[in-house]
Amino acid sequence: MPPILEIKQPSSDPTVNVALDTLEKNKQALVFVSSKRGAEKQAEEIAKKVKVSLAAHKDLASQALKALSRPTPQCERLAECLEKGIAFHHAGLHSSQKTLVEDAFRSGAVRIICSTPTLAMGIDLPAYRAIIRDLKRYSGRLGMAYIQVLEYLQMVGRAGRPSFDTHGQGITIAKSEGEAEEIKRKFIQGEPESIYSKLAVEPVLRTYLLSLIAANVVRSQDQILEFFSKTFWAHQYHDMGELGFKITKTLKQLVDWEFLRSPQGGQASDFVSGDEMLNEIYTATPLGKRVAELYLDPYTARNFVVALRRAQTQSAEKSNGINDFSFLHLVANTLEMRPLLSIKVKEWDILQEEALRYQPYVLENEPSVYEPDFEDYLQATKTALMFRDWIEEKDDVVLMETFDVRPGESRAKLGIADWLLGTLVELSQVLELRDLIKHINKTRIRIEHGIKEELIALIKLRGIGRVRARKLFNNKIKDLGDIRTASLTTLEQLIGKETAKKIKDQVESPEEPIPKGTRKGQLSMERFE
């Protein structure tokens, strides 16, 4: 570990003082707070009290700033904290920054991490202390409410890990004697909550039921009942009647949605005592089997199937047509994308105007403004607009300013969008809607790399990202043919010597073929498939 840091005078903030005491003991600590902004502010307050900055800290700060092509204000705040051996950690950080902070904490270069509960779940770190500043969290209609005892135990359980220490300390900050007594009663002396099975929740039940049938684990209704009678749900509730009713309902849905077939003309019968009915056989359709293999919620898959058929019709009729936003909005408006970007009061009118503008291209019907689903629809529209700006090459600074979405949050959403676009391709193949596949694949490439359509030919080259591709394009090197004819010197000036040689080899050398997905000799997007 680096030598102990020099500490300034104590603070009026007890959390800061406990953190400083940890530093004086030459130990490390995790400070848990309830919000992302709270974690950042707490880290800044602790860093202000630390005088010494080591060379290792300056290197960490430099790496944090280089994580993105253009540092965001969040990157700059993290770098300032890292210069003092302090850091913050939450879901809004870019994955490379989270890894940087975690590795620096393990090495001892970072002594204090202020974090949301993202670090409480199963991460093994050398924390001598777990300092819990916030035991309450905003819970919607209930306002600020205490977290569960189980979550409290997860957080204090980060202190004194056996692989790093012989013991540790869990410290909770109380604002008054009364609150201290309440914390002691509820969390230190209290019992952890019971764990409840979620099997009967519709999204879970329909997903597992389809998967079990598609994998031939169960086929008849009596086999289904026997299987589920051995689950934790049945053990906990002792009520197979209720679960049987939900299974019947779900089977009917899966048959109606074309994911299952049964000998009874496609209708799932009620669970009854007769052997004939209980032995009715269910099999997965080719579509249902593919949905199960994709780990996709059947409800989402059904919406996708309807939307894809509608897209095929719109594309054929060319009355409204489809574009990238059609698929961006479709994947945004799914359960898998929750939570969606929230809407501020001042954004309502703007988003309704945007929804009206894109309505001809959207593949799902817009609910009435008076329906409860309307807010979800607008949130999906905002999320899709964030995707749109990303593929129009807006950077993280613009996304933060426009949509209040941090790099880590946007990357998580983009990753889900990439996966869902991939499932659209797979479903299109099963449905034999091949005309849509090229369009969806194009949208997927743009989502993956954050590029306009004109850069797709260049982005397929190894070593070329959105920044280098844009630099090449702006200097009139627009496709593989241009790279082939450009001089190595010109390419070196634009993208560096090593990368220039690599891309030259890719378009000219048979030993290093063009990556899978492109064809040798491809010169423009017109030939891209």
TORMARTOR-434498 format. One record per residue (C-alpha): y, z, x negated. Coordinates in steps of 0.25 Angstrom, whole numbers, padded with zeros to 4 digits, always signed. Layout:
! TORMARTOR-434498
YZX/...
END
This chain:
! TORMARTOR-434498
+0000+0000+0000/+0014-0002-0005/+0022+0010-0009/+0028+0019+0002/+0041+0013+0008/+0054+0020+0007/+0059+0026+0021/+0073+0027+0026/+0077+0039+0034/+0069+0043+0047/+0072+0037+0060/+0076+0042+0074/+0064+0034+0079/+0051+0042+0078/+0042+0030+0077/+0050+0026+0065/+0049+0039+0058/+0034+0040+0060/+0033+0026+0054/+0041+0030+0042/+0033+0043+0040/+0020+0034+0040/+0027+0026+0029/+0031+0038+0021/+0016+0042+0021/+0013+0028+0015/+0005+0025+0028/+0005+0014+0038/+0007+0014+0054/+0007+0006+0066/+0018+0008+0076/+0014+0004+0090/+0025+0000+0100/+0025-0006+0114/+0032-0019+0112/+0034-0030+0102/+0049-0028+0100/+0047-0013+0099/+0037-0015+0088/+0047-0024+0080/+0059-0014+0083/+0050-0002+0078/+0046-0009+0065/+0061-0013+0062/+0065+0002+0064/+0054+0007+0055/+0058-0004+0044/+0072+0000+0045/+0068+0014+0039/+0060+0008+0027/+0068+0005+0014/+0058-0002+0005/+0054-0016+0006/+0043-0021-0003/+0040-0035-0009/+0027-0035+0000/+0036-0033+0012/+0045-0044+0009/+0033-0053+0008/+0028-0049+0022/+0042-0051+0028/+0042-0065+0022/+0029-0068+0028/+0033-0063+0041/+0045-0073+0041/+0036-0085+0037/+0026-0083+0048/+0034-0093+0057/+0042-0105+0054/+0055-0099+0058/+0055-0083+0058/+0058-0077+0071/+0067-0064+0073/+0053-0057+0075/+0049-0062+0061/+0061-0057+0055/+0060-0043+0061/+0046-0043+0056/+0050-0047+0042/+0061-0037+0041/+0051-0026+0045/+0040-0031+0035/+0050-0030+0023/+0049-0015+0026/+0034-0014+0027/+0035-0013+0042/+0030-0023+0053/+0029-0025+0068/+0017-0032+0075/+0015-0037+0089/+0010-0049+0096/+0023-0057+0094/+0021-0058+0079/+0015-0071+0074/+0001-0069+0070/+0004-0071+0055/+0014-0060+0056/+0004-0051+0063/-0006-0053+0052/+0005-0051+0041/+0009-0038+0047/-0006-0033+0049/-0010-0037+0035/+0003-0031+0028/-0001-0018+0036/-0015-0018+0030/-0010-0020+0016/+0000-0009+0018/+0013-0018+0016/+0017-0015+0030/+0016+0000+0034/+0021+0000+0048/+0018-0009+0060/+0025-0008+0073/+0016-0015+0083/+0013-0017+0098/-0001-0013+0101/-0006-0027+0095/-0010-0019+0083/-0018-0008+0091/-0030-0017+0094/-0040-0017+0084/-0032-0020+0071/-0036-0011+0059/-0024-0008+0051/-0021+0003+0041/-0012+0012+0050/-0011+0027+0047/-0002+0029+0059/-0002+0022+0073/+0012+0026+0078/+0013+0023+0093/+0027+0022+0098/+0025+0017+0112/+0014+0022+0121/+0021+0015+0133/+0022+0000+0136/+0028-0008+0147/+0018-0011+0158/+0025-0020+0168/+0028-0013+0182/+0024+0001+0176/+0035+0000+0165/+0032+0008+0153/+0018+0014+0153/+0009+0021+0143/-0001+0013+0136/-0016+0016+0138/-0023+0027+0129/-0032+0016+0124/-0021+0008+0118/-0015+0021+0112/-0028+0023+0106/-0029+0009+0100/-0015+0011+0094/-0018+0025+0087/-0031+0019+0083/-0024+0010+0073/-0021+0022+0064/-0030+0027+0054/-0040+0016+0054/-0053+0019+0046/-0052+0007+0037/-0039+0012+0032/-0037+0027+0034/-0044+0040+0036/-0035+0044+0048/-0022+0040+0055/-0012+0044+0065/-0008+0040+0078/+0007+0044+0082/+0013+0042+0095/+0028+0043+0097/+0033+0051+0109/+0048+0052+0113/+0047+0066+0119/+0038+0078+0120/+0034+0074+0134/+0030+0061+0130/+0022+0066+0118/+0014+0075+0128/+0011+0063+0137/+0007+0055+0125/-0002+0066+0120/-0008+0068+0134/-0010+0053+0137/-0014+0046+0124/-0019+0057+0114/-0026+0066+0124/-0029+0055+0134/-0042+0047+0137/-0042+0032+0134/-0042+0023+0147/-0056+0018+0152/-0059+0003+0149/-0061-0006+0161/-0068-0019+0162/-0060-0031+0165/-0072-0040+0169/-0068-0040+0184/-0054-0046+0181/-0054-0060+0185/-0051-0067+0172/-0061-0060+0165/-0072-0061+0175/-0071-0076+0178/-0070-0079+0163/-0083-0071+0160/-0090-0076+0172/-0088-0090+0169/-0092-0088+0154/-0105-0081+0158/-0109-0092+0167/-0105-0103+0158/-0113-0096+0146/-0125-0095+0156/-0125-0080+0154/-0125-0078+0169/-0128-0089+0180/-0131-0083+0193/-0124-0073+0201/-0134-0062+0199/-0134-0064+0184/-0118-0063+0185/-0120-0050+0192/-0130-0044+0183/-0121-0048+0171/-0109-0042+0176/-0116-0029+0181/-0118-0026+0166/-0104-0027+0162/-0094-0016+0159/-0087-0019+0172/-0099-0016+0180/-0102-0003+0172/-0088+0001+0174/-0086-0002+0189/-0100-0002+0195/-0095-0012+0205/-0103-0025+0204/-0099-0028+0218/-0084-0030+0214/-0087-0038+0202/-0097-0046+0209/-0086-0050+0219/-0077-0054+0208/-0088-0062+0201/-0091-0070+0214/-0076-0073+0215/-0075-0078+0201/-0088-0086+0202/-0082-0093+0214/-0069-0096+0206/-0077-0101+0194/-0084-0111+0203/-0072-0115+0211/-0065-0118+0197/-0076-0127+0193/-0081-0118+0181/-0094-0114+0188/-0104-0121+0197/-0114-0115+0207/-0125-0121+0215/-0118-0117+0228/-0108-0128+0228/-0099-0121+0219/-0097-0109+0226/-0100-0095+0221/-0107-0086+0231/-0105-0072+0234/-0113-0061+0227/-0124-0058+0237/-0138-0051+0236/-0146-0064+0238/-0153-0069+0226/-0150-0083+0229/-0135-0081+0229/-0136-0071+0216/-0144-0082+0209/-0134-0093+0211/-0131-0100+0198/-0118-0103+0192/-0115-0112+0180/-0103-0116+0173/-0097-0130+0174/-0093-0137+0162/-0079-0134+0164/-0083-0119+0167/-0091-0119+0154/-0079-0124+0146/-0070-0114+0152/-0079-0103+0148/-0081-0108+0134/-0065-0108+0133/-0064-0093+0137/-0054-0098+0147/-0051-0090+0160/-0057-0098+0171/-0044-0096+0179/-0036-0103+0168/-0047-0114+0166/-0046-0117+0181/-0031-0118+0180/-0032-0127+0168/-0042-0136+0175/-0033-0138+0187/-0021-0140+0178/-0029-0150+0169/-0033-0159+0181/-0018-0158+0186/-0014-0163+0172/-0023-0174+0173/-0018-0179+0186/-0003-0177+0182/-0006-0185+0169/-0013-0196+0176/-0002-0197+0187/+0009-0195+0177/+0018-0190+0189/+0021-0177+0182/+0013-0178+0169/+0009-0167+0159/+0015-0163+0146/+0013-0152+0136/+0020-0142+0145/+0009-0144+0156/-0002-0138+0147/+0007-0128+0141/+0011-0122+0154/-0004-0123+0159/-0009-0114+0147/+0003-0105+0148/+0000-0102+0163/-0013-0095+0160/-0019-0081+0160/-0023-0083+0146/-0008-0085+0142/-0004-0071+0148/+0006-0065+0146/+0015-0076+0147/+0029-0076+0142/+0038-0067+0151/+0050-0072+0158/+0064-0066+0157/+0073-0065+0169/+0083-0075+0163/+0071-0085+0161/+0066-0087+0175/+0076-0098+0179/+0074-0105+0166/+0058-0105+0167/+0059-0109+0182/+0067-0121+0177/+0057-0124+0166/+0045-0123+0175/+0052-0133+0185/+0054-0142+0173/+0040-0142+0169/+0033-0141+0183/+0029-0156+0183/+0021-0154+0171/+0015-0140+0174/+0000-0141+0178/+0000-0129+0187/+0008-0127+0200/+0020-0118+0199/+0019-0106+0208/+0030-0103+0218/+0042-0094+0212/+0037-0084+0223/+0023-0083+0218/+0018-0072+0208/+0013-0083+0198/+0027-0089+0197/+0031-0079+0185/+0018-0082+0178/+0021-0097+0180/+0035-0095+0174/+0029-0087+0162/+0019-0098+0159/+0031-0108+0160/+0038-0100+0149/+0026-0099+0141/+0024-0114+0142/+0038-0116+0138/+0036-0108+0125/+0024-0117+0122/+0033-0129+0125/+0043-0124+0115/+0033-0121+0104/+0027-0135+0105/+0041-0140+0104/+0042-0134+0090/+0051-0122+0094/+0048-0111+0084/+0045-0096+0086/+0060-0092+0086/+0063-0101+0097/+0051-0096+0105/+0056-0082+0103/+0070-0085+0107/+0066-0094+0119/+0053-0087+0125/+0054-0073+0118/+0040-0075+0112/+0036-0070+0098/+0028-0079+0089/+0015-0071+0090/+0016-0072+0106/+0019-0087+0105/+0008-0089+0096/-0002-0081+0105/+0003-0090+0117/+0002-0103+0109/-0013-0099+0105/-0017-0097+0119/-0010-0110+0123/-0018-0117+0112/-0031-0111+0117/-0028-0114+0132/-0024-0129+0129/-0037-0130+0121/-0044-0126+0134/-0037-0136+0142/-0042-0147+0133/-0056-0142+0134/-0055-0141+0150/-0049-0155+0150/-0061-0160+0142/-0071-0154+0152/-0062-0159+0164/-0062-0173+0157/-0047-0173+0158/-0046-0180+0144/-0032-0186+0146/-0027-0172+0145/-0033-0167+0132/-0024-0175+0123/-0012-0169+0130/-0017-0155+0129/-0022-0156+0115/-0008-0161+0111/-0001-0149+0118/-0011-0140+0111/-0008-0145+0097/+0007-0143+0100/+0005-0129+0105/-0004-0126+0092/+0007-0131+0082/+0020-0130+0090/+0024-0144+0089/+0030-0156+0096/+0020-0168+0099/+0026-0176+0088/+0020-0167+0078/+0006-0167+0082/+0001-0178+0073/+0007-0170+0061/+0002-0156+0065/-0012-0160+0064/-0011-0161+0049/-0016-0148+0041/-0004-0140+0036/+0006-0146+0045/+0012-0136+0056/+0023-0138+0065/+0034-0136+0055/+0029-0146+0045/+0025-0156+0055/+0039-0156+0061/+0045-0157+0047/+0036-0169+0044/+0040-0176+0058/+0055-0173+0056/+0053-0181+0043/+0047-0193+0050/+0033-0190+0046/+0027-0190+0060/+0012-0193+0059/+0001-0194+0050/+0005-0208+0046/+0018-0203+0041/+0011-0193+0033/+0003-0203+0027/+0014-0212+0023/+0024-0201+0019/+0025-0198+0004/+0019-0185-0001/+0032-0181-0007/+0039-0182+0007/+0028-0173+0013/+0029-0163+0002/+0044-0162+0004/+0042-0159+0019/+0030-0150+0020/+0026-0146+0006/+0017-0152-0005/+0004-0145-0001/+0005-0148+0014/+0010-0163+0011/-0002-0166+0002/-0012-0160+0013/-0006-0168+0024/-0006-0181+0016/-0021-0178+0013/-0024-0176+0027/-0019-0190+0031/-0024-0197+0019/-0036-0191+0013/-0050-0192+0020/-0054-0179+0014/-0044-0172+0022/-0044-0178+0036/-0034-0176+0047/-0037-0163+0055/-0046-0164+0067/-0039-0169+0079/-0032-0180+0072/-0037-0194+0067/-0035-0200+0054/-0024-0210+0055/-0017-0204+0067/-0003-0208+0066/+0004-0203+0079/+0003-0195+0091/-0001-0207+0099/-0014-0207+0092/-0016-0192+0093/-0028-0188+0101/
END
